[in-house]
Amino acid sequence: MTDVGLCLKVAQAKYNISSAELARRLDVAPIQVLRWRKSKNLKFHTVEQLINEFGIGLDEFCSLGS
């Protein structure tokens, strides 16, 4: 099982995107990104939005938490 929150944290660091910037790009409140970062799993639709924003595939995103 992949820890999606950890994958998100690593992706943000790797691509140098702050939580505030990611929230702005996805049109969500900054607190929502912080909740995602603490979550072990997310809805697939949310993960799709994230990987599209980072410009990476699902496999690459999931491997970031390894």
C-alpha positions in Angstrom: 0.0 0.0 0.0 1.3 3.4 -1.0 1.3 6.3 1.5 -0.1 9.0 -0.8 0.6 11.8 1.6 4.2 10.9 1.7 4.3 10.7 -2.1 2.8 14.2 -2.2 5.4 15.6 0.2 8.2 14.1 -1.8 6.8 15.3 -5.1 6.4 18.8 -3.7 10.0 18.8 -2.6 11.3 17.3 -5.9 9.4 19.8 -8.1 9.8 22.7 -5.6 6.1 23.4 -5.3 4.9 24.8 -2.0 1.5 23.8 -0.5 0.2 27.3 -1.0 1.2 27.3 -4.7 -0.3 23.8 -5.2 -3.5 24.9 -3.6 -3.7 28.0 -5.9 -3.1 25.8 -9.0 -5.8 23.3 -7.9 -8.2 26.0 -6.7 -8.5 24.6 -3.2 -7.8 26.1 0.2 -4.2 25.7 1.4 -5.4 23.7 4.5 -6.7 21.1 2.0 -3.2 20.4 0.7 -2.0 20.1 4.3 -4.7 17.5 4.9 -3.7 15.6 1.8 -0.1 15.6 3.0 -1.2 13.9 6.2 -3.5 11.4 4.6 -2.5 7.8 3.8 -4.9 7.6 0.9 -6.9 9.9 -1.3 -9.7 9.6 -3.8 -8.3 8.6 -7.2 -9.7 11.8 -8.8 -7.6 13.9 -6.4 -4.5 11.8 -7.2 -5.1 12.3 -10.9 -5.2 16.1 -10.3 -1.9 15.9 -8.4 -0.1 13.9 -11.0 -1.3 16.1 -13.8 -0.1 19.1 -11.9 3.3 17.6 -11.4 3.4 16.3 -15.0 4.3 12.7 -13.9 2.6 9.3 -14.2 0.8 7.4 -11.5 3.6 4.8 -11.2 6.2 7.5 -10.8 4.1 9.4 -8.2 3.5 6.2 -6.2 7.2 5.3 -6.3 8.1 8.6 -4.6 6.9 7.2 -1.2 9.2 4.2 -1.4 
